[in-house]
Amino acid sequence: MNMRASLLKMGLFTAILISSVISVSAQDARELYNTATGFIRDGDYSNAILVLNQALQQEPDNIEYKKQLGFAYYLQGDMNKAKNIIEPLLNKKEADEQTFQIAGNIYQSRQEWKTAQKLYEKALRKFPESGELYNDNGQLLMFLKVFEGGMGSYLKGIENAPNFPGNYYNAIKAYVYMNNPVWVIIYGEVFVNLESYTARTAEVRNLLLDAYKSLYNDPSLLTKAIEDENDLKNRKKPTADFLSSYKASMGKQASVVMSGIDPETLIMLRTRFLLDWYTFAGVKFPYALFDFQRSLLKQGMFEAYNQWMFGPVANQPAYRAWTTMHKKEYDTFLQYQRNHPLKLRPDEYYNDNKFSLVR
């Protein structure tokens, strides 16, 4: 009996010991992975690769570790090793969006354009709401001069992932090239709200201000829309789309900016636009951006918001002077914005639909 008890105790001790070893081993692998991630963050790719290989010795089938190793090789510039590691992961069910993004970057670095195209097609079938993949696909198609497909990809990304900023940014740049200020204005303001403090933000603020100037420098962009809206009200036409309604409402405010466009005139212009929009088009075309603007207007923060949006690029000294003189008002707006950022809603996608995603 005592011998049996001793054997049971020994067996229990052995089981606990094995369990502890397995637990420590797994913990060590995760710690190694975290260490390697730190090396990648610091740009030390050689050490990241060394440590990730050690982690994979403990967990050779860990997809996450393999993906990170392939990424480290990509960043180091060793595209052959990166491809050899990442490619086998693409057919596994665990392959996530990042895996396809890394693979796409590798193929493009190797100038395997057709392979990259097919990869993004496959990835978007698996992840049809991935803003990142639509953005990467669009950039590739633009590089290959497939302009319609590239724009279609950006716009599909905006439709399916409306709170991802990258597709707005690239679509804005394309619309600037096409001299289409309306969508630069709409998407530009969305982008600045979604990505508020980067170098791209300053760039888009400039494009946004220029787009307002372009819009009112060409009356033909607005006159036809006003006529269309009048026809709609007179029931001569059965429908008016978002774009026509937007242009018509903006066209009515042209007199406000006859003396020039700056943050002050834009505040008046945009206030009048909101009052007009919500008397007719707001119900038919709900849009989170305009609701966000109207909320700020009702709470007395619309002036501060417009100074934040346009002031830094319109006139820096005037902007600094305004924020100094209205510090409490400006700080209140910034606090509100942090707690209530703009969030685009699903099923509120508007565009002129001239572009389609080429598959």
RATAPE-V356174 format. One record per backbone hydrogen bond with DSSP energy under -1.0 kcal/mol. CO is the residue of the C=O (numbers start at 1). NH is the residue of the N-H. If there is no record, write none. Layout:
# RATAPE-V356174
((CO NH) (CO NH))
This chain:
# RATAPE-V356174
((1 5) (2 6) (3 7) (4 8) (5 9) (6 10) (7 11) (8 12) (9 13) (10 14) (11 15) (12 16) (13 17) (14 18) (15 19) (16 20) (17 21) (18 22) (19 23) (20 24) (21 25) (22 26) (23 27) (24 28) (25 29) (26 30) (27 31) (28 32) (29 33) (30 34) (31 35) (32 36) (33 37) (34 38) (35 39) (36 40) (37 41) (38 42) (39 44) (40 43) (43 45) (44 48) (45 49) (46 50) (47 51) (48 52) (49 53) (50 54) (51 55) (52 56) (53 57) (54 58) (55 59) (59 62) (62 66) (63 67) (64 68) (65 69) (66 70) (67 71) (68 72) (69 73) (70 74) (71 75) (72 76) (73 77) (73 78) (77 79) (78 82) (79 83) (80 84) (81 85) (82 86) (83 87) (86 89) (87 90) (89 92) (92 95) (96 100) (97 101) (98 102) (99 103) (100 104) (101 105) (102 106) (103 107) (104 108) (105 109) (106 110) (107 112) (108 111) (111 113) (112 116) (113 117) (114 118) (115 119) (116 120) (117 121) (118 122) (119 123) (120 124) (121 125) (122 126) (123 127) (127 130) (130 134) (131 135) (132 136) (133 137) (134 138) (135 139) (136 140) (137 141) (138 142) (139 143) (140 144) (141 146) (142 145) (145 147) (146 150) (147 151) (148 152) (149 153) (150 154) (151 155) (152 156) (153 157) (154 158) (155 159) (156 160) (157 161) (161 164) (165 169) (166 170) (167 171) (168 172) (169 173) (170 174) (171 175) (172 176) (173 177) (174 178) (175 180) (176 179) (180 184) (181 185) (182 186) (183 187) (184 188) (185 189) (186 190) (187 191) (188 192) (189 193) (190 194) (191 195) (198 202) (199 203) (200 204) (201 205) (202 206) (203 207) (204 208) (205 209) (206 210) (207 211) (208 212) (209 213) (210 214) (211 215) (212 216) (213 217) (218 221) (219 222) (219 223) (222 226) (223 227) (224 228) (225 229) (226 230) (227 231) (228 232) (229 233) (230 234) (231 236) (232 235) (241 245) (242 246) (243 247) (244 248) (245 249) (246 250) (247 251) (248 252) (250 253) (251 254) (253 256) (254 257) (255 258) (257 260) (262 266) (263 267) (264 268) (265 269) (266 270) (267 271) (268 272) (269 273) (270 274) (271 275) (272 276) (273 277) (274 278) (276 279) (277 282) (281 285) (287 291) (288 292) (289 293) (290 294) (291 295) (292 296) (293 297) (294 298) (295 299) (296 301) (297 300) (301 305) (302 306) (303 307) (304 308) (305 309) (306 310) (307 311) (310 313) (310 314) (311 315) (315 319) (316 320) (317 321) (318 322) (319 323) (320 324) (321 325) (322 326) (326 330) (327 331) (328 332) (329 333) (330 334) (331 335) (332 336) (333 337) (334 338) (335 339) (336 340))
